[in-house]
Amino acid sequence: MRPDLITLKQLRAVLAVAETGSITAAAQRLALSVPAVHNQIKLLEENTGLPLLRRSADSAGSDLTEAGFIVHDAAQRIAAMLVHMGDDLSAQSRGASGRVVLSVVSTAKYFAPRLVKALSDQMPGIEIALTVGNRERVIADLDRGVADLAIMGRPPRKPVVDAFPLGPHPHGLIAPPDHPLASRSPLTPDELHDQVFLSREVGSGTRILMERYLAELFDRGYAVAVMDSNETIKQAVMAGLGIAFLSLHTVTEELREGRLIQLAAPGLPISRHWFLVRAAADPERPATANLRAAILRMDGHFLPAIQTR
């Protein structure tokens, strides 16, 4: 048998004969001539090498042979698969299904999983792949088309993006509760200058904001210790190695439990914004558009609540 020579027309002919009981009735259902239906079944019989139809007992129609039932069962499964395929394609064209890659900067990992869970509950047909990286990686993912959507604190200049504000993004200076400056309010620039500032790598969004803030505060250099993650910085602050300028969304648990405190420094907290961005040059698939709309409808309610000083 040559499976590659079997056509949908042949299988539909077998299904129609089985359902109507005769080649004549099958031809009427399929809007074909009787010879055309007969020819489709004959070609299938020649391919399988077995008869698929036999005259019924009253000679008024046709019944399936044992081989015909095997072909009929396979034809039914194929027909069902085609219907499912049509449903899936329709759902994808409406944006009700598909796969969307959401890339977030590492600072956003403290709320992004809850966001993805809420979106998955709303849109179970859409698979959401969450990736986390530093700012440079997220921008690269957007530029290469790896990420469909991204969440970051400051939209990049390149690639050109469509940016949608999500909600406030507060930043402040963090210290352990027993730090000598913990009870001082307000702090002076001179008191802060003698501290070691624990920071992320050069180029990170938080580092850029910290450098701008300290440049306005000090007219001379200051001590910085670079660490590779927000978690490492938090542990180092609690260990007394220095103070840190961080997104307050990264320390919600520690602030609530009293393991860390905000310092009452001049001009703090600084409030920036979270943005949802997409590469403007990339065509937006329906699933991505629906997911973006769902995130924006949440109006930032997924962001952690912070009690700022």
C-alpha positions in Angstrom: 0.0 0.0 0.0 1.1 3.6 -0.7 -0.2 5.8 2.1 1.1 8.9 0.3 -1.3 8.2 -2.5 -4.4 8.2 -0.3 -6.4 11.4 -0.6 -9.0 13.2 1.5 -11.4 12.8 -1.4 -11.1 9.0 -1.2 -11.6 8.9 2.5 -14.6 11.3 2.3 -16.1 8.9 -0.3 -15.8 6.0 2.1 -17.3 7.9 5.0 -20.2 9.1 2.8 -21.0 5.6 1.6 -20.9 4.2 5.1 -23.2 7.0 6.4 -25.7 7.0 3.5 -25.6 3.3 2.6 -25.0 3.6 -1.1 -22.8 5.2 -3.7 -25.7 7.0 -5.2 -26.7 8.7 -1.9 -23.0 9.4 -1.2 -22.7 11.2 -4.5 -25.7 13.4 -3.7 -24.2 14.3 -0.3 -20.8 15.1 -1.7 -22.3 17.0 -4.7 -20.4 14.7 -7.1 -21.4 12.3 -9.9 -21.9 8.6 -9.1 -19.0 7.6 -11.4 -16.7 10.2 -9.5 -17.5 8.6 -6.1 -17.1 5.1 -7.6 -13.7 6.1 -9.0 -12.4 7.5 -5.7 -13.3 4.2 -3.9 -11.8 2.1 -6.8 -8.5 4.0 -6.5 -8.4 3.4 -2.8 -9.2 -0.3 -3.3 -6.4 -0.6 -5.9 -4.0 1.1 -3.4 -4.9 -1.2 -0.5 -5.3 -4.3 -2.6 -8.5 -5.1 -0.8 -12.2 -4.6 -1.5 -13.8 -1.9 0.7 -17.4 -2.3 -0.3 -19.8 -5.1 -1.0 -23.4 -5.2 -2.1 -25.8 -5.1 0.8 -28.0 -8.2 1.4 -31.0 -6.6 -0.4 -28.8 -5.3 -3.2 -30.2 -1.8 -2.6 -27.0 -0.3 -1.4 -23.4 -1.0 -0.3 -21.9 -2.2 3.0 -18.3 -1.9 4.2 -16.1 -4.9 4.2 -13.8 -5.7 7.1 -11.1 -3.8 5.3 -13.6 -1.0 4.6 -14.3 -0.6 8.4 -10.5 -0.3 9.0 -10.4 2.5 6.4 -13.6 4.1 7.8 -12.2 4.2 11.3 -9.0 5.8 10.1 -11.0 8.3 8.0 -13.1 9.3 11.0 -10.0 10.0 13.1 -8.4 12.0 10.3 -11.7 14.0 9.9 -11.8 14.7 13.6 -8.1 15.8 13.6 -8.9 18.2 10.7 -11.8 19.7 12.7 -9.5 20.1 15.8 -6.9 21.8 13.5 -9.5 24.2 12.2 -10.6 25.0 15.8 -7.0 25.5 16.9 -6.2 27.8 13.9 -9.3 29.8 14.6 -8.4 30.2 18.2 -4.9 31.3 17.2 -6.2 33.8 14.7 -8.4 35.3 17.5 -5.4 35.3 19.9 -7.1 32.8 22.2 -4.1 30.4 21.9 -0.4 30.5 21.1 2.9 31.1 22.9 4.1 34.5 24.1 7.6 35.1 25.5 7.6 37.7 28.4 11.1 38.9 29.2 11.6 40.9 32.5 14.5 42.6 34.1 15.7 40.8 37.3 14.2 43.5 39.5 10.8 42.5 38.2 11.1 38.8 39.1 9.6 39.6 42.5 6.2 40.2 41.0 6.4 38.7 37.5 5.4 35.1 38.5 2.2 36.4 40.2 1.5 38.3 37.0 2.0 35.3 34.8 -0.3 33.2 37.1 -3.1 35.8 36.9 -2.7 35.9 33.1 -2.7 32.1 32.8 -5.9 32.0 34.8 -7.5 34.5 32.4 -6.2 33.0 29.2 -5.6 29.3 29.7 -5.1 28.8 26.0 -2.0 31.0 25.8 1.3 29.5 26.9 3.4 32.3 28.6 7.1 31.7 28.7 8.7 33.9 31.4 12.4 34.8 31.1 14.5 36.8 33.5 17.7 38.7 32.8 19.6 41.9 33.3 18.7 45.0 31.3 21.2 44.3 28.5 19.8 40.8 28.0 16.2 41.9 27.9 17.0 44.6 25.4 18.9 42.0 23.3 15.9 39.6 23.4 13.6 42.4 22.1 16.1 43.3 19.4 16.5 39.7 18.2 12.8 39.0 18.3 13.3 36.4 21.0 10.9 38.3 23.4 7.4 39.3 22.4 6.9 41.6 25.4 9.2 42.9 28.1 8.8 44.6 31.5 11.6 47.1 32.5 12.0 50.3 34.3 13.3 52.5 31.4 12.5 51.8 27.7 15.5 51.5 25.5 16.4 53.9 22.7 17.4 50.9 20.5 15.5 49.0 19.3 12.7 51.4 18.9 9.8 50.2 21.1 6.2 50.8 21.9 6.2 51.5 25.6 3.2 51.4 27.9 3.4 52.6 31.6 2.3 50.0 34.1 2.6 51.7 37.5 5.0 53.4 39.9 8.5 52.0 40.6 9.9 53.4 43.9 13.6 53.3 44.8 15.3 54.0 48.1 18.3 53.5 50.3 18.2 50.3 52.3 20.1 49.5 55.5 19.9 46.9 58.4 17.6 48.0 61.3 20.7 48.3 63.6 22.6 50.6 61.3 24.0 53.8 63.0 22.1 55.9 60.5 18.8 54.1 61.0 17.5 56.5 63.6 18.7 59.7 62.0 16.2 61.7 60.1 16.8 63.5 57.9 20.2 62.4 56.9 22.8 64.8 55.5 24.9 64.2 52.4 28.0 64.2 54.6 26.6 61.4 56.7 25.8 59.3 53.6 29.1 60.0 51.9 31.1 57.8 54.3 29.0 54.7 53.5 29.9 51.9 51.1 27.2 51.6 48.5 26.4 48.1 47.4 25.4 48.1 43.8 24.6 46.0 40.7 26.8 46.0 37.6 27.4 49.0 35.4 24.6 49.4 32.9 21.8 48.0 35.1 18.8 50.2 35.4 19.1 50.5 39.2 22.8 51.3 38.9 22.1 54.1 36.4 19.5 55.6 38.7 21.7 55.3 41.7 24.6 57.1 40.0 22.4 59.9 38.9 21.0 60.3 42.5 24.5 60.2 44.1 25.9 62.6 41.5 23.4 65.2 42.7 24.1 64.4 46.3 27.9 64.4 46.3 30.5 66.6 44.6 33.2 64.0 45.1 33.7 60.3 44.6 32.1 57.6 46.9 32.8 53.9 47.7 31.0 51.3 45.6 31.0 47.5 46.0 29.6 45.7 42.9 27.5 42.5 43.4 25.9 40.3 40.8 22.3 40.1 42.0 19.7 41.8 44.1 19.6 38.8 46.4 23.3 39.0 47.1 23.0 42.8 47.8 20.2 42.2 50.3 22.1 39.6 52.1 25.2 41.8 52.2 23.2 44.7 53.6 21.8 42.5 56.3 25.3 41.3 57.1 26.5 45.0 57.6 28.7 45.3 54.5 27.1 48.6 53.4 23.9 50.2 52.3 22.2 49.8 49.0 20.2 51.8 46.6 17.5 49.4 45.4 14.1 49.1 43.9 11.7 48.9 46.8 9.8 46.2 44.9 12.8 43.9 45.5 12.6 44.2 49.4 8.9 44.2 50.2 9.2 41.1 52.4 12.3 42.3 54.2 10.8 45.7 54.9 7.6 44.2 56.2 9.4 41.8 58.4 11.8 44.4 59.7 14.9 42.7 58.4 15.7 45.9 56.4 14.7 49.5 56.7 14.6 52.5 54.4 17.0 55.4 55.3 15.5 58.9 55.4 17.9 60.3 52.8 17.3 63.5 50.9 15.0 63.2 47.9 14.0 59.6 48.6 12.2 57.6 47.7 12.6 58.2 44.0 9.5 57.1 42.0 10.0 56.0 38.4 7.7 53.8 36.3 7.5 50.2 35.2 6.9 49.9 31.4 5.6 47.1 29.2 7.4 47.3 25.9 7.4 45.6 22.6 9.7 46.0 19.5 7.9 48.5 17.3 9.2 46.9 14.1 7.9 43.4 14.8 4.4 42.6 13.7 2.2 41.8 16.8 0.6 38.4 16.8 -3.0 38.2 18.1 -2.0 36.3 21.2 0.6 38.9 22.0 -1.9 41.7 21.5 -4.4 40.0 23.7 -1.9 39.4 26.5 -0.6 43.0 26.3 -4.2 44.3 26.6 -4.8 42.0 29.6 -1.7 43.3 31.4 -2.7 46.9 30.8 -6.2 46.3 32.0 -4.8 45.3 35.4 -3.7 48.9 35.8 -0.6 47.9 37.9 -2.6 46.1 40.6 -0.1 43.2 40.4 2.8 45.5 41.6 3.8 45.1 45.3 2.4 47.6 47.7 5.1 49.6 49.4 4.9 51.8 52.5 7.4 54.5 51.7 8.9 56.8 54.3 
